[in-house]
Amino acid sequence: MSLRLLVASAIIICLMVSCAATEKAAMTQPPERQFASVIRIKPEVHPALASGPIPRGFGVNIHFTHGSARDLELMKASGIEMIRMDFTWTAIEREKGKYDFAACDQLLNDMDAMGIRCLMVIDYGNSLYEEASPSREETRAAYARMVEDAARRYRGRNVIWEVWNEPNLPRFWQPIQNVDDYMALVKALVPAIRRGDPDSCVVAPACSGIALGWLEECFKRGMLELVDGVSVHPYRGIFYTPARNFFPKGGESRRKLNEERLAPESTISEYRALNELMAKYKPDGRKVALLCGEWGYSTAWMSWEMQGAYMARSWLVNQYCGATVSIWYDWVDDGPDPKATEDNFGTINKGNPKPAYRAMHNLIAQLKGYRFVGRIPVGASRDYAMLYSDGAKAKLVVWTLDVPHRIKLDIGANVTGAIDYIGRRIAIKDATNPLLSEEPRYLELDAIPSVQGERLL
């Protein structure tokens, strides 16, 4: 054998050994790392989740695929740019291997016509394969085939795909929540969606609350290497007694309890902890977006006016905490009983807008084209002043967790106009000492403030 042939043979053998070692190493990696070559991990935030000027990322949760003329009219007028809706397996695959996407086609066509994006929740099991939530490989494989077909069908339609709804609750992951089974499903569906649409946007886990322990278990199993965004539902506990005003009976201690457990601002410390947890587990250099995928307040246990004020404050707090998507739950009241919690989360009641709708419409109208700059310190920690700017002009959105009072603005800009939370113009009695209440107010300024705004993220 010639020297040249011996050298060539040695090279081939080395390459074969190297490839085998690489393949073996890949297969011994955690399952989520095995997917890295399939998923095309990118360091930047997915364009579908990137922050932008208002109304970017603002939307509502709906429960229909074919909305009434009234629904579509009010939705378009509201100014929202996103809806969230279930993409339910049992409604699509009623016979094994046969998919009916007609209802989803209708929804996307209606939303496309209004320039509204869709966040589709891939959710719930299918008794054709398993009575409970997916726990078997056969079930996950069938699910993956369906979502791959769907992703391919809607490629280029700006759909954001979300894997399940509140899997940390037995109500939605049956018979009982199971993080291992849920993450096995994520690891089956995400690559399938990417195969159908390599540019797809996928988020998870639509967690009920900001359940840090449960989220960390998902992160330990590689969620942040698979998805483009982490979605949470930061609902508050029901501690507010029914009342038609902002300060129920019970005195100062009762009001503070409500504030600590119920008000939108009570999420800030939880969001901060979640941001830190995501930073701990995400791959180096990779950016994963934060979404508030569902959050609302029921008028079964608070006034319509307070729901409207909280609606605006929840979106403003979300932006302060770094969430690039804010979905209000719910679009319309789901039932007739005014005392039933689940019936009364809507912005619309019997076809008529509630204050929450007007608050949503007004927030978007007041800040359209503006970007969040930061929170400006105006004295007490319980006073909020959020700065927005479009580059040429600026506005402040202000409110307080205390009793109504005036603050001293020393920001290098003067107040020239004021609008309340549902769009009514307010007379300015003191341009340098505006009044704060629990209802957000939009202050028009004559210049961009010279002070630095703070952002949680």
C-alpha positions as CSV (number, residue, x, y, z in Angstrom):
1,M,0.0,0.0,0.0
2,S,1.4,3.4,-1.0
3,L,2.2,6.1,1.6
4,R,-0.5,8.3,0.0
5,L,-3.1,5.6,0.3
6,L,-2.1,5.0,4.0
7,V,-2.5,8.7,4.8
8,A,-5.9,8.9,3.1
9,S,-7.1,5.8,4.9
10,A,-6.0,7.2,8.2
11,I,-7.8,10.5,7.5
12,I,-11.0,8.7,6.7
13,I,-10.8,6.6,9.9
14,C,-10.3,9.7,12.0
15,L,-13.2,11.4,10.4
16,M,-15.4,8.4,11.0
17,V,-14.4,8.3,14.7
18,S,-14.9,12.0,15.1
19,C,-18.4,11.9,13.5
20,A,-19.4,8.9,15.7
21,A,-18.1,10.7,18.8
22,T,-20.0,13.9,17.9
23,E,-23.2,11.9,17.2
24,K,-22.8,10.0,20.5
25,A,-22.2,13.3,22.4
26,A,-25.3,14.9,20.8
27,M,-27.5,12.0,21.8
28,T,-26.2,12.2,25.4
29,Q,-27.1,15.8,25.7
30,P,-30.3,16.8,27.4
31,P,-33.2,16.5,24.9
32,E,-33.7,20.2,24.6
33,R,-30.1,20.7,23.4
34,Q,-30.5,17.9,20.8
35,F,-33.1,20.2,19.2
36,A,-30.7,23.2,18.8
37,S,-29.8,22.3,15.2
38,V,-33.5,21.9,14.3
39,I,-34.8,25.1,15.9
40,R,-32.3,27.6,14.6
41,I,-31.7,29.4,17.8
42,K,-31.2,33.2,17.2
43,P,-29.8,35.7,19.6
44,E,-32.3,38.4,19.0
45,V,-36.0,38.7,20.1
46,H,-38.3,37.2,17.5
47,P,-39.7,40.0,15.3
48,A,-43.2,39.0,16.2
49,L,-42.4,39.7,19.9
50,A,-40.2,42.8,19.5
51,S,-41.4,45.9,21.3
52,G,-42.7,48.8,19.2
53,P,-44.8,51.9,19.4
54,I,-48.3,51.6,20.8
55,P,-50.5,49.7,20.0
56,R,-47.8,47.1,19.4
57,G,-48.6,44.0,21.5
58,F,-51.9,45.2,22.9
59,G,-54.8,42.9,22.5
60,V,-57.7,40.9,23.9
61,N,-58.7,37.3,24.5
62,I,-61.7,36.2,22.5
63,H,-63.9,33.1,22.4
64,F,-65.1,33.0,18.8
65,T,-63.8,32.2,15.3
66,H,-66.6,34.0,13.4
67,G,-67.3,37.2,15.2
68,S,-70.6,39.1,14.8
69,A,-70.6,42.4,12.8
70,R,-70.9,44.3,16.2
71,D,-67.9,42.5,17.6
72,L,-65.7,43.2,14.6
73,E,-66.9,46.8,14.4
74,L,-66.0,47.5,18.1
75,M,-62.7,45.5,17.8
76,K,-61.5,47.5,14.9
77,A,-62.6,50.8,16.6
78,S,-60.7,49.9,19.8
79,G,-57.3,50.1,18.1
80,I,-56.0,46.8,19.4
81,E,-53.5,45.0,17.2
82,M,-53.7,41.4,18.5
83,I,-56.2,38.8,19.6
84,R,-55.7,35.5,21.6
85,M,-57.8,32.6,20.7
86,D,-57.9,28.8,21.3
87,F,-56.6,26.5,18.5
88,T,-58.3,23.4,19.9
89,W,-57.2,20.0,18.8
90,T,-60.6,18.3,19.1
91,A,-62.2,21.0,16.9
92,I,-59.7,20.4,14.2
93,E,-59.1,16.6,14.2
94,R,-62.4,14.8,14.6
95,E,-61.3,11.8,12.6
96,K,-57.8,10.5,12.9
97,G,-55.5,12.1,10.3
98,K,-58.1,14.4,8.9
99,Y,-57.9,18.2,9.7
100,D,-60.6,20.8,9.4
101,F,-59.1,24.3,9.5
102,A,-62.2,26.1,8.2
103,A,-63.0,27.9,11.4
104,C,-59.4,29.1,11.9
105,D,-59.3,30.2,8.3
106,Q,-62.3,32.4,8.9
107,L,-60.8,33.9,12.0
108,L,-57.5,34.7,10.4
109,N,-59.2,36.2,7.3
110,D,-61.4,38.5,9.5
111,M,-58.4,39.6,11.6
112,D,-56.1,40.1,8.6
113,A,-58.8,42.4,7.1
114,M,-58.5,44.6,10.2
115,G,-54.7,44.4,10.5
116,I,-55.0,42.4,13.8
117,R,-52.5,39.6,14.6
118,C,-53.5,36.3,16.1
119,L,-52.0,34.5,19.1
120,M,-53.2,31.0,18.7
121,V,-53.3,28.7,21.8
122,I,-52.6,25.1,20.9
123,D,-54.6,23.4,23.6
124,Y,-56.2,20.4,25.2
125,G,-56.3,16.8,24.4
126,N,-58.1,14.6,21.9
127,S,-60.0,11.5,23.0
128,L,-59.2,9.9,19.6
129,Y,-55.8,9.3,21.1
130,E,-56.0,9.7,24.9
131,E,-58.7,10.7,27.4
132,A,-56.4,12.7,29.6
133,S,-53.9,15.4,28.7
134,P,-51.0,14.0,26.5
135,S,-48.8,11.6,28.3
136,R,-48.0,9.0,25.6
137,E,-45.6,9.2,22.7
138,E,-48.4,8.2,20.3
139,T,-50.5,11.2,21.4
140,R,-47.6,13.6,21.2
141,A,-46.7,12.4,17.7
142,A,-50.3,12.8,16.5
143,Y,-50.4,16.3,18.0
144,A,-47.1,17.2,16.3
145,R,-48.4,16.1,12.9
146,M,-51.5,18.3,13.3
147,V,-49.6,21.4,14.4
148,E,-46.9,21.0,11.7
149,D,-49.6,21.0,9.1
150,A,-51.2,24.1,10.7
151,A,-47.9,26.0,10.8
152,R,-47.3,25.2,7.2
153,R,-50.8,26.3,6.2
154,Y,-50.5,29.6,8.0
155,R,-46.9,30.4,7.2
156,G,-46.4,34.1,6.6
157,R,-49.7,35.0,8.4
158,N,-48.0,36.5,11.5
159,V,-49.4,33.9,13.8
160,I,-47.9,33.5,17.3
161,W,-48.2,29.9,18.5
162,E,-48.6,29.2,22.2
163,V,-48.3,25.7,23.7
164,W,-51.3,25.0,25.9
165,N,-53.2,27.1,28.3
166,E,-52.3,27.1,32.1
167,P,-50.8,23.6,32.2
168,N,-49.9,24.2,35.9
169,L,-53.6,23.9,36.8
170,P,-55.4,20.5,37.1
171,R,-58.4,22.2,35.5
172,F,-56.5,22.4,32.2
173,W,-53.9,19.6,32.5
174,Q,-55.7,16.5,33.5
175,P,-55.9,14.5,35.6
176,I,-53.3,16.6,37.4
177,Q,-50.6,19.1,36.4
178,N,-47.4,17.3,35.4
179,V,-44.3,19.4,34.4
180,D,-42.6,16.4,32.8
181,D,-45.5,15.5,30.5
182,Y,-46.0,19.1,29.7
183,M,-42.4,19.7,28.7
184,A,-42.4,16.4,26.7
185,L,-45.3,18.0,24.7
186,V,-43.3,21.2,24.3
187,K,-40.4,19.3,23.0
188,A,-42.6,17.4,20.5
189,L,-44.6,20.4,19.2
190,V,-42.0,23.2,18.9
191,P,-39.8,21.4,16.4
192,A,-43.0,20.3,14.5
193,I,-44.1,23.9,14.2
194,R,-40.6,25.0,13.1
195,R,-40.7,22.3,10.4
196,G,-44.0,23.6,9.1
197,D,-42.7,27.2,9.3
198,P,-39.0,27.8,9.9
199,D,-39.8,31.5,10.7
200,S,-42.6,30.7,13.2
201,C,-42.9,32.3,16.6
202,V,-43.6,30.0,19.5
203,V,-44.3,30.9,23.2
204,A,-45.1,28.9,26.4
205,P,-46.2,28.0,29.0
206,A,-49.2,30.4,29.5
207,C,-48.7,29.8,33.2
208,S,-51.5,30.6,35.6
209,G,-50.1,33.3,37.8
210,I,-46.4,34.0,37.9
211,A,-45.7,30.6,39.4
212,L,-41.9,30.9,39.9
213,G,-41.4,27.3,41.2
214,W,-43.3,25.7,38.3
215,L,-41.7,28.0,35.7
216,E,-38.2,27.2,37.0
217,E,-38.9,23.5,36.6
218,C,-39.8,24.2,33.0
219,F,-36.7,26.2,32.5
220,K,-34.5,23.5,34.0
221,R,-35.9,21.1,31.4
222,G,-34.8,23.4,28.6
223,M,-37.9,25.6,27.8
224,L,-35.8,28.7,27.2
225,E,-33.8,26.9,24.5
226,L,-36.9,26.0,22.6
227,V,-39.4,29.0,22.7
228,D,-39.2,32.6,21.6
229,G,-41.2,33.9,24.6
230,V,-42.4,33.1,28.1
231,S,-46.1,33.8,28.7
232,V,-47.7,34.2,32.1
233,H,-51.2,35.1,33.4
234,P,-50.6,37.3,36.5
235,Y,-54.2,37.3,37.9
236,R,-54.6,38.7,41.4
237,G,-56.3,37.1,44.3
238,I,-59.9,38.2,44.9
239,F,-59.6,40.3,48.0
240,Y,-61.8,43.2,47.0
241,T,-65.2,43.4,48.5
242,P,-68.0,44.4,46.0
243,A,-68.2,48.2,46.0
244,R,-69.1,51.0,43.6
245,N,-66.1,53.1,44.6
246,F,-62.3,52.7,44.7
247,F,-62.0,52.6,48.5
248,P,-64.2,49.9,50.1
249,K,-65.3,49.9,53.7
250,G,-62.7,48.6,56.1
251,G,-60.3,51.4,56.6
252,E,-56.6,51.9,55.7
253,S,-55.5,48.4,56.6
254,R,-58.2,46.8,54.3
255,R,-57.2,49.2,51.5
256,K,-53.5,48.2,51.8
257,L,-54.4,44.5,51.8
258,N,-56.3,45.1,48.5
259,E,-53.4,47.0,47.1
260,E,-50.9,44.4,48.0
261,R,-52.9,41.4,46.7
262,L,-55.1,42.8,44.0
263,A,-53.8,46.0,42.3
264,P,-51.9,45.7,39.0
265,E,-48.8,47.1,40.7
266,S,-48.6,44.1,43.0
267,T,-47.2,42.2,40.1
268,I,-44.0,44.2,39.9
269,S,-42.0,42.3,42.4
270,E,-43.1,39.0,40.8
271,Y,-42.2,40.2,37.4
272,R,-38.8,41.2,38.7
273,A,-38.2,37.8,40.1
274,L,-39.3,36.2,36.8
275,N,-36.9,38.4,34.8
276,E,-34.1,37.2,37.1
277,L,-35.1,33.6,36.7
278,M,-35.2,33.9,32.9
279,A,-31.7,35.5,32.9
280,K,-30.4,32.6,35.0
281,Y,-31.6,29.8,32.7
282,K,-31.6,31.2,29.2
283,P,-28.7,30.3,26.9
284,D,-25.9,32.8,26.8
285,G,-26.6,35.6,24.3
286,R,-30.1,34.5,23.6
287,K,-33.0,36.9,24.1
288,V,-36.4,35.5,25.1
289,A,-39.4,37.8,25.3
290,L,-41.8,38.2,28.2
291,L,-45.6,38.1,27.5
292,C,-48.6,38.8,29.6
293,G,-50.7,36.4,27.7
294,E,-53.9,36.8,29.8
295,W,-55.0,39.1,32.6
296,G,-58.2,40.7,33.7
297,Y,-60.5,41.7,36.5
298,S,-64.1,40.6,37.0
299,T,-66.9,43.1,37.6
300,A,-68.6,40.4,39.7
301,W,-66.4,41.7,42.6
302,M,-65.5,45.2,41.6
303,S,-67.1,48.2,40.1
304,W,-67.2,48.7,36.3
305,E,-65.2,51.9,36.8
306,M,-62.5,50.3,38.8
307,Q,-62.2,47.5,36.2
308,G,-61.5,50.2,33.6
309,A,-58.9,51.9,35.7
310,Y,-57.2,48.6,36.4
311,M,-57.4,47.7,32.8
312,A,-55.2,50.7,31.8
313,R,-52.9,50.3,34.8
314,S,-52.3,46.6,34.0
315,W,-51.1,47.4,30.5
316,L,-48.9,50.3,31.7
317,V,-47.4,48.1,34.5
318,N,-46.7,45.3,31.9
319,Q,-44.7,47.7,29.8
320,Y,-42.8,48.9,32.8
321,C,-41.9,45.3,33.7
322,G,-40.7,44.4,30.2
323,A,-43.7,42.5,28.7
324,T,-43.9,43.1,24.9
325,V,-47.4,41.6,24.7
326,S,-50.4,42.5,26.9
327,I,-53.6,40.5,26.4
328,W,-56.7,41.6,28.3
329,Y,-59.1,38.9,29.5
330,D,-61.8,39.2,28.3
331,W,-63.3,40.8,25.2
332,V,-66.9,40.3,26.1
333,D,-68.8,39.2,29.3
334,D,-69.3,35.5,28.9
335,G,-72.6,35.1,30.8
336,P,-75.7,36.8,32.2
337,D,-75.1,36.4,35.9
338,P,-73.7,39.7,37.4
339,K,-72.5,37.9,40.5
340,A,-70.6,35.1,38.7
341,T,-66.9,35.8,38.4
342,E,-66.4,34.0,35.1
343,D,-69.2,35.8,33.4
344,N,-67.9,39.3,34.0
345,F,-64.3,39.8,32.8
346,G,-65.3,41.5,29.5
347,T,-64.9,45.0,28.1
348,I,-68.3,44.6,26.4
349,N,-71.6,43.8,28.1
350,K,-74.6,42.8,26.0
351,G,-73.2,44.6,23.0
352,N,-72.4,47.8,24.9
353,P,-68.9,49.0,25.9
354,K,-68.0,49.0,29.6
355,P,-65.5,51.5,31.0
356,A,-62.8,48.9,30.4
357,Y,-63.4,49.2,26.7
358,R,-63.3,53.0,26.8
359,A,-60.1,52.8,28.9
360,M,-58.5,50.5,26.4
361,H,-59.6,52.6,23.4
362,N,-58.5,55.8,25.1
363,L,-55.1,54.4,26.1
364,I,-54.4,53.4,22.5
365,A,-55.7,56.7,21.2
366,Q,-53.7,58.8,23.6
367,L,-50.4,57.0,23.1
368,K,-50.6,55.7,19.5
369,G,-47.2,56.0,17.9
370,Y,-45.5,56.6,21.3
371,R,-43.0,54.3,22.9
372,F,-42.5,53.6,26.6
373,V,-39.5,55.5,27.9
374,G,-39.5,54.8,31.6
375,R,-41.0,55.5,35.0
376,I,-40.1,59.0,36.3
377,P,-39.6,59.5,40.0
378,V,-42.1,62.0,41.3
379,G,-41.8,61.6,45.0
380,A,-43.5,58.8,46.9
381,S,-43.0,55.2,45.8
382,R,-46.7,54.7,45.6
383,D,-47.0,57.5,42.9
384,Y,-46.6,56.5,39.3
385,A,-45.6,58.6,36.4
386,M,-44.9,56.7,33.1
387,L,-43.2,58.6,30.4
388,Y,-44.0,58.0,26.7
389,S,-42.5,59.7,23.7
390,D,-42.8,59.6,19.9
391,G,-39.4,61.3,19.5
392,A,-40.9,64.8,19.0
393,K,-43.5,65.0,21.8
394,A,-44.0,63.4,25.2
395,K,-46.8,62.4,27.5
396,L,-47.0,61.3,31.1
397,V,-49.5,58.8,32.4
398,V,-49.9,59.3,36.2
399,W,-51.8,57.7,39.0
400,T,-51.4,56.8,42.7
401,L,-52.0,54.0,45.1
402,D,-52.8,56.5,47.9
403,V,-55.7,58.8,48.4
404,P,-55.9,61.5,45.6
405,H,-53.3,64.2,46.1
406,R,-51.1,66.6,44.1
407,I,-47.5,66.1,43.2
408,K,-44.8,68.6,42.3
409,L,-43.4,68.1,38.8
410,D,-39.8,69.2,38.3
411,I,-39.0,67.5,35.0
412,G,-38.1,70.3,32.7
413,A,-41.5,70.3,31.0
414,N,-44.9,71.8,31.7
415,V,-48.3,70.2,31.5
416,T,-50.4,71.7,28.7
417,G,-53.4,69.3,28.8
418,A,-54.9,66.4,30.6
419,I,-57.2,63.5,29.7
420,D,-58.8,61.1,32.1
421,Y,-58.8,57.3,31.8
422,I,-61.8,57.1,29.6
423,G,-61.1,60.0,27.3
424,R,-62.6,63.0,29.0
425,R,-60.6,66.3,29.0
426,I,-59.8,67.6,32.5
427,A,-59.3,71.3,33.3
428,I,-55.8,72.1,34.4
429,K,-55.8,74.1,37.6
430,D,-52.1,73.9,38.3
431,A,-49.8,72.9,35.5
432,T,-46.8,72.1,37.8
433,N,-48.8,70.3,40.5
434,P,-51.1,67.8,38.8
435,L,-53.7,65.8,40.7
436,L,-53.2,62.0,41.0
437,S,-55.9,59.5,41.8
438,E,-56.4,55.7,41.2
439,E,-57.6,56.5,37.7
440,P,-54.8,57.0,35.3
441,R,-54.5,60.5,33.7
442,Y,-52.7,61.3,30.5
443,L,-50.7,64.6,30.7
444,E,-49.7,66.4,27.6
445,L,-46.3,68.1,27.9
446,D,-44.7,71.0,26.1
447,A,-41.3,69.3,25.9
448,I,-39.6,66.0,26.4
449,P,-38.6,65.8,30.1
450,S,-35.0,66.2,31.0
451,V,-35.1,63.5,33.7
452,Q,-34.1,59.9,33.2
453,G,-36.9,57.3,33.2
454,E,-36.5,53.9,35.0
455,R,-37.4,50.6,33.4
456,L,-37.7,47.3,35.3
457,L,-36.3,45.5,32.3
